[in-house]
Amino acid sequence: MSRIIKIGTRGSKLALWQAYHVEDLLAAADIKSEIVIIDTKGDQILDVSISKIGSKGVFTQELEDQLADGRIDIAVHSAKDMQSILPEGFEIIAFTQREQVNDVILSHKQGIDLSDSSKPLILGTSSTRRVATLKHFYPNVQTVEVRGNLQTRIRKMEEGLCDGLLLAYAGVHRMGYDQQVQSMLSLEEFTPAVGQGSVAIEVSTGLDSAMKNAIYSACNHTSTSQELRAERAYLRVLEGGCSIPVFALARENEGHLTLTGGIVSLDGSERISIEVQGKADEPEKLGGLLSEKVFAAGGKRILDEIKSNLGS
Ligand SMILES: NCc1[nH]cc(CCC(=O)O)c1CC(=O)O
């Protein structure tokens, strides 16, 4: 392809890592690209929690405006930050190979132990899923809201705001903070957010189809995209923005998908987690099946309670 693809990204270090990663994947397929940095409202408002700004598309809308105008050809996002239903006129054409999906505890202190209730432990996070999961399994742990990019969060922790941070390994690893990882949390307890660890490539549906195909071939990772399509189909039914503690993790193996997911009540008193199995080439069907089972097991009631609590 002779044309230079314009890659739109937010300007945070993690977003730039993702954009360079996509640039590398394109370059390996002989596709030239350049990076265009776009400032988003989500980056500017650092002192208000995401659930209060209104989570819908807070990090994605400005990039979509530029896609629609043709000022950029593709927008690169953390797959986890993508709404389950995109606005009319946009689509995701590729998911990159997933990083290890676990949540981790990052700290400058040694010996942090979630299950040791003999001394107080305060963890920083801004994720409702992580807060509710802690309340469920480790009610002894206190949490404090911490926002900003990873560098800012680490500084706040070191200044004494909290003993450790609860984060996605993917971002920690990509920013080079592996040495501060104190423990890798289990997937059974801290089942990740939908899409954690993968990068999504979004385009305007009007983009030239030859270009879409070339970008797809260069960047899409087949099993990751099957996994994420199953997880996202589940999320779509739950209408879960990032302010609702839902989780789902699919694993592809030899054409077979195992999808585990559920929901936690905000106070942690109830947690539903269910596993379903299906064919990897029918990911949406599996996501739909999981949503039915979770709803039937009480998930619908928990979801409605959360929504009325959040006033949405
Ligand atoms: N919600 C913010 C966000 N979006 C993507 C990542 C990490 C990288 C990823 O999962 O792709 C993070 C930070 C975190 O949850 O620790």
The ligand as a Gaussian input file, in Angstrom:
#p B3LYP/6-31G(d) Opt

LIG

0 1
 N       -8.781000       1.598000      32.505000
 C       -7.492000       2.132000      32.165000
 C       -6.656000       1.113000      31.460000
 N       -6.927000       0.769000      30.189000
 C       -6.022000      -0.201000      29.816000
 C       -5.170000      -0.433000      30.894000
 C       -4.067000      -1.399000      30.954000
 C       -3.687000      -2.100000      29.697000
 C       -4.721000      -3.052000      29.175000
 O       -5.401000      -3.773000      29.916000
 O       -4.832000      -3.117000      27.950000
 C       -5.563000       0.427000      31.933000
 C       -4.936000       0.547000      33.265000
 C       -5.270000      -0.532000      34.255000
 O       -6.401000      -1.050000      34.269000
 O       -4.413000      -0.880000      35.073000

